[in-house]
Amino acid sequence: MGGADAALTIAVVGAGAWGSGLAHVCCRANHKVLLWGRDKDLVAGINARHENPSYLPGIALSEDIEATGDLADLATARLCLLVVPAQALRKVAGDLAGVLDADVPLVLCAKGIEAETNLLMTEVAAEALPGRPLAVLSGPTFAAEVARGLPTAVTLASEDRDLAARLVVTLGSRSFRPYLSDDPLGAEIAGAVKNVLAIACGIVAGRQLGDNARAALITRGLAEMSRLVLARGGKPETLMGLAGLGDLTLTCTATQSRNYSFGVALGQGADVASATAASRGVVEGRFTAAATLAMARTFNVEMPICAAVDAVVNHGAALDETIAALLARPFKAEGFSA
């Protein structure tokens, strides 16, 4: 990657709502953007009409975005943002191995845990594209608001602090403000687990259990998330930042969240299949619930809310009985270790 102030050619891999929004962000920061998507009609529409009606209806995208369906077209990129769904990352990253130069940094923008391996996105990317500089972009972001230029703050985390600092300047603008972090592991776990907790909060809303219950669930969910982050060696300040509390609060309170809306549908009586079919995109929390529990067992971390969500969405547990079991748990002291 060139100097922080230099215009770059940036590859954005994934032309869904978040990928299109980030492509627009990169253009706003005066970079050339190559946006890759699978859907030929969607790619053609972005190039011809500068919009993505499938994912960002009514929002004009920069005319400087060049969309493509051919990964080989990304060979000139000096920075790559990977914005495909978490469960597709390994395949797409592997396909990029012969395309991107070995020194091109990768920014992981998907929030999730690989279901088959229980690996975080940086761990998947390190296997599929070994030796590449890695960073994580996470935080409270709805793609439509980002694309409209509404004020947004995110976490940009990397173990390579110099890389993270360059990326902050490269991607940042007046309305898109990245905050530097050296804890990608904490940012990744928080970003993945909040999707599971958002399903739980949606169920609370759909079941009309009240705002008190939702506030309690967010708070105790944060404690679960914190236990797992700290057990894996992450930092407590990450949990109190944009990638932790910020993203959790947004995702657990807004119907724009696919995971929250999915939970609302379940709470209102829909079955998992119909709630999934009605979703506007991939409900990552469904996949992440089981992977989160597997990771938690490995590190001896108790996560009862995540376990309840997994039981409902992946194992057919009855909703009211699962809620009753959570409410019947023994009283405990408050805290991350409780």
N, C-alpha and C positions, 0 to 999 in steps of 0.2 A: 504494500500500500504506500502511496506517495505521501507527501507532506500534508499536514492536517488542513491547510488552507487551499490545497490544489483541487481543481475539479477532477473527479474520477469517473471512470466507467464502472457502474455498480450493477451487479446482477441481483435481481430479486426473484427467487425461485418459489413460485406459488402465486397464482393469480386469483385467489379468493379475496374476501373482503380485507383481511389484514395485509396480505401481500400487495394488493392494489393501493391500500392506504399508505403503506410504507414506501412504495414506489413514488407516490405523490410527494411524500416527505423528502425523499432524496432529490427529486427535481426542485423542490422548494429550496433546498440547500445548494442548488446550482450544479448538480452532477448529472451526467448522462446515465439513463436508466434503461436496462434491458430486462423486461419482465417476462418470465417464462410461465406458461400455463399449458395444461393438457388439452383443454377444450378448444378445438380449432375455430369454432364459431365465436367463442368468447374472445380469443386472441384477435380475430379479424375485426370484431366490434370495437375493441379497445383502440386498435390502430385507425379505424375509419371514423369512429364517432367520439373517441376520447371519453368513454364512459364504460362502466361495468354494471349493466342493469341487473345482472343475475345476483350480484352481491352488494353493490353500492348504488341502488337505484336513485336517480335524481341528482347525483353528484358528478360534477365535471372533473375529469382527471387532466393532468398536465399533458399538453400536446407533445412534450418532449419525451414521454414514455414510449419506448418502442417494444411492443409485445411480440413474442415469438413462441412457437411450439416446438422448436428444435434446440435442445440443450447445447449443441455444438456452437450455436450463435453466441454463447456466453463466454467464449474463449478469451476475449479481450478484456474481461472484467478484472479489476484490481481489488474488488471487495465483493463478497457474496453474502446476501441475506437469505437464509433458508427459512421459508415460511410455509412449507407444506405441513399437513397434519402430522402429529407425532408418530403415528403408526406407519406413515409412508416415508419417513425420513431416511431410513437405512437404504431403501431401494433407490430413491432419488439421489442421495449422496453418493452411493456407489456408481451410479451412472455418470456423475460429474467427475469421477476420479481421473479420467483421461482428457478432461476438458479444461479444468482450471489449473493454472500454474501452481506449483507446490507452495509458493509463499503467499498465496491469496488468503487473507483472513476470512473466517467464516463466522457470521453472527447468527446464533440459533434463536429463532423467534417463536417457535412452537412451544406450547406448554403441555407437557405430558411425560409419561414414563412408558417405555416400550413394553408392550404387554407380554411378549414372548420371553424377554430376557430380564425384565425389571431394571433395565438400564436407563439412566438419564440421557437427555438429548446430547449433551457433550460427550458422554461415553459412547453413544451410538456413532456420532460423527467421528470420534477418534478412531473407531474401528473401521468405518467405511472410507474415511479420508485421512489416513494417519499422517501425523507430522504437521498438520495445518494449525496456524494460530486460531484460537477459539475465543469467542465472547458470547455472552447471553444478554438478550434484550428482553426485559420483562417489566411488568407494572400495570397500573390501572388504565387500560386502553380499550375503548370501543372504536373500531376501525372507521365508522362513519364520521365520528367527531374528529378524529385525526385527519381524515381526508378533507373535511370542511375547514381545517385550519383552526379549530377550537383549541384553547390552551390544554396541553397535555404534558405530564412529566413521567419519565420512565427511569428504570434502573438499567445501566449498562455495565455488566460485570465481566471481569476477566482476571485470571491469575496473573496475566501479564499486564501490570498496571500501565505501562507505557502504551500498549496497544489500546486499552480501554480509554485512556486519555485522548489518544488520537481519534478514536471513534466518536467520542463525545463531541469533539469539534467538527468532525466530518458530517455527522448526522444532525447535529443540533441546529435549531433555528429559534426565532422569537416565540413561536407557538409550540415547538416540540423540544422539550428540555430534558436531555439525558443527565442523570446523576451517576457519578462514578462509584463503582464498587469493586472490591477485590475478592468477592465471595460468590462466584458463579454457582457453586453447589447449593448454597442457601437460597439463592434466587430461583434456581430451577425447581427445587423441592417445593418451595412456597408456591410457585406458579402452577405446579402440577396438582398439589393437594387442594388448593383453593377451588378447583373445578369440582372435586368430590364434595366439598363442603357446600358449594353453591347448589348442587342437586338437593342436599339435605335442607337448605334454606328454602328452596322452591317448594319442597314437599310441605314444609311448615306453613308457607303461604297458601298453597293449594288446599291444605287441610283446615285452613282458617284457625290455626292455633295461636295466633296473636303476635304482636310486635315484641312483647316481652320474651316469648319463646325464641323468636328469630335472633334477638340481641344476645340471649344466652347461648344460643347455638354458635353464633359467630365467635363469641368470646372463648367458649370451650373448644371450638374448632381451632382457633388460633393456638391454644395450649397444645392440642394434638400435633399440629403442624410444627410447633416449636420443639417439641420433644424429639421429633424425627430429624429435624434440621440439626439440632445440637448433638444428637447421637451420631450423626454422619460427619460431624466436625465443622458444620456451618457456624455462622456468627449470629449472636442474638440481635445485633443492631440491624441485620438484614430483615428480620421479622417485623421490626417496628418501622420499616421503611416502605418505599413504594412497591417493591416486589412482594412484600409480606402483607402488612395490615392494609396498605393502600389498595392492592389488587383484590384482596379478600373482601373488603368492604364494598367495592364496586360490584364485583361479580355476584355477591350474595344479596344484593338489594335492587337490582335493575332487570327489567324484563328483556332488555337488549341482550343479556347474557343467555347463550344457548343452553348452558348447563342449568341455570336457574329456571328458565322457561320449561325445560324438560322436567325438572322436579315439580314445578307447579302443575303440569299436566298429570304427573303421577299422583300428586296429592288430591287432584280433583277426580281421580278414579280411572284415568287412562291406564292401559297396560303398557309394558315396556316397549313392545313392538310398535304400537300406534304412536306413542310419545316420541319414539325415535324417528318414525316416518314423518312426523309433523315438524321435526326440527329443521331450521334454516341452514344447518351445516352439521359438521361432525360434533357429536357430544363427547368430548374427550374424557369427561369425568367417568363415563361408563367403563372405559378401558383402564383408566388410572386407578379406579377404586381397588380392583384386585391386585394390581401391581404395587400400589401403596401398602396394602396389607402384607404382601410378600416381603417387601423391604422392611416393614415394621417388625415382622417376626424375626428377620435376620438380625436386627439390631435390638431386639427385646424391648420394643416400644409399644405401649398400649394406645390404641386409637379406636375407641368404641364408636364414635360417630361415623368414621370412615368404614368401619366394619358393618355398621347398620346399613349404610348406603349400598355396600357391596352385596349384602344379603338380599336386599330388595331388587336391585337392578340386574344382578348376575345369577342369583340363585332362587328367585321366585318367592322370597319370604313375604308373608302377609304384612301389609303396611301398618295396620293398627297394632298388631302384635309386636312388631319391631319397635314402634314408638313406645309402647307400654314397657318393653324390656329396657329401653334406654332410661325411662323415667323411674324404673325400679332399681337402678344401680345404687350401690351404697353411697352415703354421703361422704365427701372427702374434703381435704383442705384445698384451697385454690392455689394454682401455680402451675408452672410448666411441668413439674415432676409429678403432679397429682394424678 
